[in-house]
Amino acid sequence: MTAIARLPLALAALLLLAATPALAQSVCPGRISANAFAPVPRDAAIAVPDRRGGSPNEMRLREAVLAALQRNGRRVAPDAPFILSWRGGVSAEGDNFGGFGDTMQGRSFRDSDDLSWAQNVPRAGGRRVPVLRVSGVVELRDRAQNRVVWTAVITCERHGTDDAALFAHLADAVAPLIGQAAAGRGF
């Protein structure tokens, strides 16, 4: 094969290599920190409340959490001794004025009852699209004592518009750490 004939193959390989980082980009790269306040037995079942009449995104988040728990060897049951809940919000950074602005003040979620935070923020009318920072707190409560036994704080920079992928990504970051302490672990 002559050098000229190999040129298209070399260009195709170069283009593929250049596109690989863009394809591998996470939906929400971020950090998670967790604190354990009491032991959580590895074989203890965990409940993830089912909010009847919830939005499709609420159901998707719950399904993602249940799947992540099961993939990590956790049992799930509605009457489990531990209850997992989520709350948090979204803020826009780098808006048209180049600073940090919490333009989403009324948009928060608690115990999976309002997931409007996961929706895309419309373009603010300027030349730059704000960076969306998703942040939240996950708590595991002892049902009998109604006491928090484990908590995690997550924060990430949202990329893309796939809510199901975002929920799976967040659930996969949280599930393996339940009952353990962590300090600023990347996910």
PAGUVO-177623 format. One record per residue: x, y, z of N, C-alpha, C in turn. Coordinates in steps of 0.1 Angstrom, whole numbers, plus 5000, padded with zeros to 4 digits. Example, Ala and Ser with C-alpha at 12.3 -4.5 7.8 and 13.67 -1.06 7.14 Angstrom:
2
513249435078512349555078513249675078 512849785071513749895071512950005079 
% end
This chain:
187
500849885000500050005000500950125000 500650224991501550334990501150435001 502050535003501850635014500550715011 500250744998499050814995497850734998 497850604996496750524999496450505014 497550515022497450505037496950635043 497050745036496650875042495150875046 494150835039492750835044492650745056 493350635057493250555069493850625081 494950695079495550775090494650885095 494050955085493151065089491951015096 491350905092490250845099490650805113 491750745115492250705129492450835137 493050935132493251065139491951125143 490951125135489651175138488951095149 489050965148488550875159489150905172 490450925173491150945185490751085191 490551185182490151315186488751315192 487951235187486551235191486351155204 487251065207487050975219486851055232 487651155236487351225248485951285249 485451335237484051395237483051285240 483251165234482351065236482351005251 483551015257483650965270483251055281 482851185278482551285288481451235297 481551255310480551215319479351315318 478151265322476951345321476951455332 477751425343477851525354479051485363 480251525358481451495366481351575379 481751515390481651585402482351515414 481951555426482551505438481451465448 481851365456480951315467481751305480 481151355490481651335504480551275512 480951185521479951115529480451095544 479451095553479751075567478850955572 479450875580478750765587478650795601 477350805606477150835620476750715629 476450605622476150485629476350365619 476650255624476850135615475650105606 475850075594474850035585475249895580 474549785586474949655582474849635567 475749565561475849545546474649465541 474049375550472949295546471549355549 471549475555470349545559469649595546 468249575546467449625535467249775536 467149845524466949985523465650015516 464850105521463650145514463850275506 463350285495463350405487461850445484 461350545491459950575491459450595477 458250545474457550555461456550665463 456750775457455750885457454650865447 453550825451452450805442452050935435 451750925422451351035415452551135411 453751085413454951165410455151175395 456051265392456351295378457151175372 457251175359458051075352459551075357 460051195359461451205364461551145378 460651165386460651115400460750955399 459950905390459950755389461250715383 461850785373463150755368464250755378 464250855387465250865397465150745407 463850715411463650605420464150475414 463850455401464250335394465750325393 466450435390467850445390468550405403 467950465414468450435427468250285431 467050235428466850095431467750005424 467950035411468949955403470349965408 470750085412472150095417472350025430 471350035439471449955451471549805449 470749755440470749615437472049575431 472649655422473949625415475049625426 474849695436475849705447475549605458 474749505456474449395466473549445477 472849545476471949595487470549535484 469949495495468549455494467649575495 466549575488465549685489464149625493 463449695501462149655506461449775511 460049775508459349895513459249915528 459349805535459349815550460749805556 461749835549463149815554463449905566 464449865574464849935586465550075583 465950085570466650215566465850275554 465750405555465050485544466050575537 466150575524467050655517466250775511 466750895513466051015507467051105501 466551195491467351285484466751425485 467651525485467151665483468251745478 467951855471469051935465468552035456 469352085447468952185438469952205426 469652305418470552335407470752485407 471952525404472252675402473052695389 472952815384473652845372474852925375 476052885370477252955371477753005358 478453115358479053165345477953215336 476953285342475853345334476353455326 475553535320475853645311476853745317 476853755330477653855337478953795342 479153665339480453605342480653565357 479653585365479753545379478953425383 478753405396477853305401476553355404 475453305399474153355402473253235404 472553235415471653125418470253175412 470153155399468953195392467853095394 468052985401467052885402466552875416 466452985423466152985437464952905441 463852905433462652825437462752685433 463752635427463852505421464652415430 464052335438464752245447463952115447 464552005452463851885454464151825468 463151755473463251695486462551555485 463251455490462651325490462051285477 462651325466462251285453460851335449 460351445456459051495453459051605442 460151665439460251765429461551765422 461551715410462751695403462951795391 462351915393462452015383463952065381 464752035392466152075392466851995381 466351885376467051805366466751855352 465851945350465551985337466552085332 466652105319467652195313467152335316 468052425319467752565321467752635308 466752705304466752775291467852875290 468252895278469252995276468853135281 469753195288469353315295469353445286 469353425274469253545264470553605261 471653565266472853625263473653535254 474953565253475853485244476353355250 476253345263476853225269475753145276 475853015275474952925282475552905296 474752925307475352905320475652755323 476752745331477052605336476152565347 475552455346474652405356475352325366 475252365379475852285390474652225397 474752085397473752005405474351975418 473652005429474151975442473051915450 473351825459472351755467472851685480 471951645488472251575500471451445500 472051335503471451205504471551165518 470351115524470351075538469850935539 470450855548469950725551469450735566 468250705568467650715582467350585587 467550565600467150455608465650465610 464750385605463350395605462850395620 463350305628462950285642463250415650 464450465649464850585657464650715650 464250715637464050835629465350925630 466450865629467750925630468650905618 469251015613470151005602471450925606 471650815599472850725602473950745592 473650795580474650815570474150935561 475051015556474651125547475851145537 475451185525476351225515476051355509 477051425505476851555498477451535484 476651565474477151555460477051685453 478051705444477951825435478651785422 478051835411478551805398478151905388 478851905377478552005366477851925355 476651965353475751885343476251915329 476351805321476551805307475451735300 474851785290473851705282472451725288 471551655282470151675285469451545289 470151435290469651305292469351285307 468151305312467751295326468051155331 467651055324467850915328469350885331 470150935322471650915324472150985336 471651105338471951185350471651115363 470351065363469950995375470750865378 471050785367471850665369473250705373 473750815368475150855372475150895387 474250965392474151005406473950885415 473050805411472750685419473950585420 474650575409475850495408476950545417 477050685418478050745427477750725442 476450725445476050715459475950565464 475350475457475050345462476350265468 477450275462478550195467479150255481 478750375483479350445495478450435507 477250385506476250385517476950315529 476950385540477450335553478950365555 479550425545481050455545481250605545 482450645550482850785549483650795537 483650915531484450955519484651105519 485751145514486051285514486451335500 485551405493485751455480486151365469 485551245469485751145459485151185446 485951175435485451215422484551105417 483551145409482751045402482351095388 
% end
